[in-house]
Amino acid sequence: ESVISPNEAYCVVVQADNVTIDGFEITSDWATNSDVAGIYVSDNIGQPGEGGTELSGIVIKNTIIHDLTDGLRTGGQGIQGIVVGPKTDGVELAYNEIRNLHMLDDNYSYAPVGIMIWGNPGGQEAKNTNIHHNLVHTIENDDISVNPRGIQASMEAFHATISNNEIYGVVRGRGIRLYPEAHGTLNVTDNSVHDCGQVGIRVEAPATLTGNTITACPVGVWVKPSTSPYYTDLFVNVNQNNIAGNTTYGIQAIPGATQNVSVDATCNWWGHVNGPNVPPANPSPGDGITGSATYAPWWTSTTGPCDGYGPNNVAANTTGLCLSNPTPCVTVPVLFNRADTTPARAISVTFQLSSNLELCGTPAARILQGSWLTGYTTN
């Protein structure tokens, strides 16, 4: 393993196709308050129109990046372990360790980031970045108003996969953050995110979170929309994750000023067989949920099955039901379970038809109520 330790703001710069960086140690004692990176991938870095020529075929693996300044940095535009910049396609970051990125007190809005993806509008995206099996830890800023990040997909990160990484020790920060200007298919899968000072995974763009273990953070998953050119309302899928041992909420879903937020949080483990703590509907010792998130059914162990409903639930039994030309109408049994003796109001049952089906019949385009709901209003 060779050591690269230049007295430069950007220790290694990649501006050509088909480059592999494998098995290096990168460190620096850079002392100037400027932008700093262990490895920076992009053409025309720092110039107008950065990202002049699209780069592809780049692999960075088995490399250790740490301590990129003299430890006295107090300003500039942050410290990044690896930057994947504009007009890149298919960059792969695998089996690297990024650690000990530290700033004292930053009067700017920038912060230390382990791995950052970013691009520019107008066809200069950072596309199809694959970040997997990396270890990112001990990322911190002494300024309490600045939030470091372990892995960040920011503006114009287009189609990104973040999988099988371990991220911890992001002091007062977020383990993974997806910015509202990130777009395309954003998959966050099978990561271990723990002991982050603010949020395990912060989601501000439509994304799918599957198979992650998120623990020992104040909030496990924080979903909050912001103004974005790529979506209006924010829809996020959070399924088959282990979200347990977080101190305030497992999921916090907050509407934006003008945007709605909806989270499919079914089939997760919340640290208890009774599922997440959502009082009064589902009080439980498990991690809590606040905001607009669908959480039932849930996993009743760390690996399933997804059969937890709790004492108060509405469940439709569609087993064996099939719509066809001979049987265009079926009866769907719906079971209302109520352990809470408080009178219930505004119970809803939603039926979602596949795209090749439509409602028909007389009266037209309706789902008819059964005898139990006689006298109640249905819409």
C-alpha distance (Angstrom), angle and dihedral (degrees) to the residues before:
residue distance angle dihedral
E1 . . .
S2 3.83 . .
V3 3.82 122.1 .
I4 3.80 121.5 -131.4
S5 3.81 111.2 -164.3
P6 3.81 111.1 158.9
N7 3.78 125.6 166.3
E8 3.81 90.0 -120.1
A9 3.80 136.1 114.7
Y10 3.83 90.2 -128.4
C11 3.77 107.8 40.3
V12 3.82 96.4 -168.3
V13 3.81 124.6 15.8
V14 3.80 122.2 -166.8
Q15 3.82 114.5 -159.6
A16 3.81 102.2 153.3
D17 3.80 138.3 71.2
N18 3.80 126.1 -102.1
V19 3.80 98.2 24.0
T20 3.81 123.0 155.2
I21 3.81 121.7 -166.2
D22 3.79 108.6 -168.3
G23 3.79 132.4 171.1
F24 3.81 104.9 -4.1
E25 3.79 133.1 137.7
I26 3.81 113.4 -139.7
T27 3.78 124.2 -167.1
S28 3.81 137.8 146.3
D29 3.80 143.6 -174.4
W30 3.82 94.4 -147.1
A31 3.82 107.5 166.8
T32 3.82 104.4 -174.0
N33 3.81 122.3 100.6
S34 3.80 98.0 -116.7
D35 3.78 139.8 108.3
V36 3.82 109.8 -61.0
A37 3.82 132.0 -166.7
G38 3.77 136.1 169.1
I39 3.84 91.9 -148.2
Y40 3.82 125.0 7.1
V41 3.81 120.3 -169.1
S42 3.83 115.4 -164.9
D43 3.76 141.2 88.4
N44 3.84 122.1 -107.4
I45 3.81 92.5 16.0
G46 3.77 112.4 -159.0
Q47 3.82 93.2 3.7
P48 3.81 128.2 112.9
G49 3.79 106.6 -84.1
E50 3.78 93.1 20.9
G51 3.78 108.6 -163.5
G52 3.80 96.8 49.1
T53 3.82 96.3 161.6
E54 3.80 121.4 34.5
L55 3.79 112.2 -117.7
S56 3.81 125.4 -151.2
G57 3.78 140.7 162.5
I58 3.82 93.7 52.6
V59 3.82 121.4 148.6
I60 3.81 125.7 179.7
K61 3.81 112.8 -174.3
N62 3.81 145.1 153.3
T63 3.80 90.9 14.5
I64 3.81 128.5 137.7
I65 3.82 117.4 -145.7
H66 3.79 119.1 -176.4
D67 3.83 146.4 144.1
L68 3.80 98.1 17.0
T69 3.82 97.4 177.9
D70 3.77 139.8 37.7
G71 3.81 88.4 -94.5
L72 3.82 93.1 -108.4
R73 3.80 99.9 88.5
T74 3.80 111.4 141.5
G75 3.83 105.1 168.0
G76 3.76 146.1 -1.7
Q77 3.77 125.5 96.3
G78 3.76 101.3 -47.6
I79 3.78 137.4 -93.8
Q80 3.80 121.6 -83.4
G81 3.77 128.0 -173.6
I82 3.83 95.0 -155.2
V83 3.81 126.7 3.4
V84 3.81 121.4 -164.1
G85 3.79 102.5 -166.4
P86 3.83 141.0 -173.4
K87 3.81 123.8 -37.9
T88 3.78 97.2 17.0
D89 3.78 124.6 135.7
G90 3.80 128.7 -163.7
V91 3.80 99.7 -7.5
E92 3.82 109.9 174.2
L93 3.81 122.4 -151.8
A94 3.81 111.7 -173.5
Y95 3.81 139.5 165.7
N96 3.82 94.8 -6.1
E97 3.80 127.1 142.1
I98 3.80 119.7 -141.8
R99 3.79 116.9 -177.1
N100 3.80 147.2 150.4
L101 3.80 101.1 32.5
H102 3.78 104.2 161.6
M103 3.81 137.3 172.8
L104 3.78 124.4 -177.7
D105 3.81 105.7 -147.9
D106 3.79 123.1 -16.2
N107 3.80 118.4 -161.9
Y108 3.80 89.1 -172.2
S109 3.80 129.2 75.1
Y110 3.81 92.0 -108.6
A111 3.78 125.3 101.5
P112 3.79 141.3 178.2
V113 3.81 112.9 -71.8
G114 3.79 126.2 -173.7
I115 3.83 97.4 -152.7
M116 3.81 124.0 3.8
I117 3.81 130.6 -172.6
W118 3.79 117.8 -167.4
G119 3.78 141.3 152.8
N120 3.78 143.5 172.7
P121 3.81 129.1 -104.2
G122 3.77 121.3 -104.0
G123 3.79 102.3 55.8
Q124 3.80 97.7 -42.2
E125 3.80 98.3 108.9
A126 3.77 126.7 145.4
K127 3.81 96.0 -120.0
N128 3.80 135.3 -162.1
T129 3.80 97.0 -6.2
N130 3.81 113.2 178.9
I131 3.82 114.8 -156.8
H132 3.80 112.5 -179.8
H133 3.80 142.9 154.2
N134 3.80 95.2 6.1
L135 3.80 127.4 143.8
V136 3.82 113.3 -139.0
H137 3.78 119.8 176.9
T138 3.81 148.6 142.6
I139 3.80 98.3 37.8
E140 3.78 112.2 159.1
N141 3.79 149.0 157.4
D142 3.78 122.6 -165.2
D143 3.82 91.5 -144.3
I144 3.81 104.7 95.2
S145 3.83 91.6 -152.9
V146 3.82 93.2 62.2
N147 3.80 122.7 76.5
P148 3.82 117.7 -151.5
R149 3.81 119.6 -149.7
G150 3.77 132.4 -146.7
I151 3.84 97.6 -154.9
Q152 3.79 122.3 3.8
A153 3.81 132.5 -170.8
S154 3.78 103.1 -168.3
M155 3.80 136.9 165.3
E156 3.81 115.7 -8.4
A157 3.80 95.0 -0.1
F158 3.81 96.5 151.3
H159 3.82 121.0 -166.2
A160 3.82 106.7 -9.6
T161 3.79 134.0 175.1
I162 3.81 120.0 -157.3
S163 3.80 109.0 -176.6
N164 3.81 143.7 156.8
N165 3.81 94.7 2.9
E166 3.80 126.4 139.7
I167 3.79 115.6 -140.1
Y168 3.78 125.4 178.6
G169 3.77 143.7 141.8
V170 3.81 95.9 44.6
V171 3.80 95.2 155.9
R172 3.83 113.5 -137.2
G173 3.78 86.9 -17.1
R174 3.81 149.0 95.8
G175 3.76 124.8 -84.8
I176 3.82 93.0 -148.7
R177 3.79 126.7 6.6
L178 3.81 127.8 -170.5
Y179 3.80 110.5 -165.1
P180 3.84 123.5 -144.1
E181 3.82 91.3 -112.8
A182 3.82 91.5 58.1
H183 3.80 110.3 98.8
G184 3.77 147.4 163.9
T185 3.81 118.3 56.4
L186 3.81 109.6 -13.8
N187 3.82 113.2 -175.4
V188 3.80 122.9 -178.3
T189 3.79 107.2 -176.2
D190 3.81 140.2 166.8
N191 3.80 96.6 -7.9
S192 3.80 125.9 147.9
V193 3.81 109.4 -137.7
H194 3.78 117.2 176.1
D195 3.79 144.4 148.4
C196 3.79 95.6 22.7
G197 3.78 114.4 154.8
Q198 3.79 99.5 -130.0
V199 3.82 117.1 5.8
G200 3.78 135.3 0.9
I201 3.82 95.8 -148.7
R202 3.81 123.3 2.1
V203 3.81 113.3 -161.2
E204 3.80 122.5 -164.4
A205 3.81 98.5 154.1
P206 3.84 133.9 53.5
A207 3.80 105.8 -79.4
T208 3.79 146.2 150.3
L209 3.82 119.9 -122.8
T210 3.81 113.6 -169.0
G211 3.79 135.3 163.0
N212 3.81 96.5 2.3
T213 3.80 126.0 143.8
I214 3.80 110.0 -143.3
T215 3.78 117.9 179.0
A216 3.82 145.9 144.1
C217 3.81 94.8 31.0
P218 3.82 126.3 117.5
V219 3.84 88.6 -118.8
G220 3.80 122.1 17.9
V221 3.82 100.1 -159.2
W222 3.80 122.4 7.7
V223 3.81 115.3 -166.8
K224 3.79 115.7 -171.2
P225 3.80 126.8 152.6
S226 3.78 123.2 -138.5
T227 3.78 132.9 -178.3
S228 3.79 107.9 -62.6
P229 3.81 135.1 169.7
Y230 3.82 89.6 -140.7
Y231 3.81 106.7 53.5
T232 3.78 142.3 18.3
D233 3.79 105.5 -162.0
L234 3.79 118.7 29.0
F235 3.82 120.3 -124.6
V236 3.81 119.2 -178.1
N237 3.82 131.2 179.0
V238 3.80 115.6 -145.8
N239 3.81 109.1 175.4
Q240 3.82 139.8 151.2
N241 3.80 93.6 11.6
N242 3.79 131.1 136.6
I243 3.82 103.6 -125.6
A244 3.79 105.8 171.2
G245 3.78 141.1 128.0
N246 3.81 96.0 32.9
T247 3.77 112.0 142.2
T248 3.83 105.1 -136.4
Y249 3.81 110.6 15.1
G250 3.76 137.9 -8.1
I251 3.80 88.7 -150.6
Q252 3.79 128.4 11.5
A253 3.82 112.9 -171.8
I254 3.80 113.4 -174.8
P255 3.84 124.9 -178.0
G256 3.78 116.7 -128.2
A257 3.79 126.2 -124.6
T258 3.81 91.7 -88.2
Q259 3.83 102.9 1.6
N260 3.76 131.8 84.8
V261 3.78 122.1 -139.3
S262 3.81 127.9 -148.9
V263 3.79 125.8 -179.1
D264 3.79 126.2 -168.4
A265 3.80 98.5 -151.5
T266 3.81 98.3 163.0
C267 3.81 123.5 135.7
N268 3.82 99.1 28.1
W269 3.80 130.6 131.2
W270 3.81 110.8 -119.5
G271 3.78 99.8 -175.7
H272 3.82 96.2 -92.2
V273 3.79 137.8 63.5
N274 3.82 88.7 -122.7
G275 3.79 90.8 63.4
P276 3.81 128.0 -132.8
N277 3.77 124.8 -9.8
V278 3.83 105.4 -106.7
P279 3.81 107.2 153.3
P280 2.95 133.0 -129.2
A281 3.82 94.0 10.8
N282 3.81 96.7 45.2
P283 3.81 116.2 6.3
S284 3.80 109.5 -171.3
P285 3.82 141.8 153.1
G286 3.83 87.1 -118.5
D287 3.79 126.0 102.4
G288 3.79 112.9 -64.9
I289 3.79 132.2 -114.4
T290 3.77 126.7 -151.6
G291 3.77 126.8 -178.4
S292 3.80 132.9 16.8
A293 3.80 107.0 -18.5
T294 3.81 131.8 132.1
Y295 3.79 106.7 -139.1
A296 3.83 108.5 166.1
P297 2.92 129.2 123.8
W298 3.81 100.0 38.4
W299 3.77 137.4 177.3
T300 3.79 112.6 -86.5
S301 3.83 92.4 -156.4
T302 3.78 135.1 23.2
T303 3.82 90.6 -86.6
G304 3.81 102.3 30.6
P305 2.95 155.8 -145.0
C306 3.79 99.2 -149.4
D307 3.79 96.4 -134.5
G308 3.81 105.7 114.3
Y309 3.78 118.7 121.0
G310 3.79 107.2 151.6
P311 3.80 128.2 -139.7
N312 3.83 96.7 -61.6
N313 3.78 114.8 51.3
V314 3.75 147.6 122.2
A315 3.80 114.7 -133.4
A316 3.79 130.5 -179.4
N317 3.80 118.6 -151.8
T318 3.81 109.4 -145.8
T319 3.82 96.5 162.7
G320 3.77 111.0 140.7
L321 3.81 94.5 2.2
C322 3.78 117.2 134.1
L323 3.78 131.5 173.3
S324 3.81 115.4 -144.3
N325 3.79 140.3 146.1
P326 3.83 92.3 -89.0
T327 3.84 91.2 46.6
P328 3.82 107.4 31.2
C329 3.80 91.9 157.6
V330 3.82 127.0 55.2
T331 3.79 134.7 175.5
V332 3.80 114.5 -125.6
P333 3.84 114.8 -156.9
V334 3.81 111.3 -138.1
L335 3.79 119.3 -164.3
F336 3.81 120.8 -154.8
N337 3.81 112.5 -159.3
R338 3.79 115.4 -167.7
A339 3.79 123.5 177.3
D340 3.81 90.7 157.3
T341 3.82 110.2 84.6
T342 3.81 93.2 -156.4
P343 3.83 109.4 111.7
A344 3.79 110.1 -97.7
R345 3.77 123.7 -133.6
A346 3.81 134.8 -174.9
I347 3.81 96.9 16.8
S348 3.78 109.1 176.0
V349 3.79 134.5 -162.0
T350 3.81 115.3 -166.6
F351 3.79 123.0 -160.8
Q352 3.78 117.2 -161.1
L353 3.79 117.0 -162.0
S354 3.78 123.4 -156.1
S355 3.80 116.5 -107.5
N356 3.84 92.9 -101.7
L357 3.83 93.6 57.9
E358 3.79 131.8 74.1
L359 3.78 135.0 -176.5
C360 3.79 115.3 -103.1
G361 3.79 141.3 154.4
T362 3.80 135.7 78.0
P363 2.95 117.7 -18.0
A364 3.80 85.3 30.8
A365 3.78 123.5 -116.6
R366 3.79 98.4 3.4
I367 3.75 140.6 123.4
L368 3.80 105.3 -138.1
Q369 3.78 121.6 -136.3
G370 3.76 122.3 -119.8
S371 3.77 127.0 -124.0
W372 3.81 94.2 -91.1
L373 3.81 90.9 65.9
T374 3.79 95.6 49.3
G375 3.78 107.7 138.9
Y376 3.83 93.5 22.9
T377 3.80 125.8 105.9
T378 3.80 118.4 -109.4
N379 3.80 126.6 -172.0
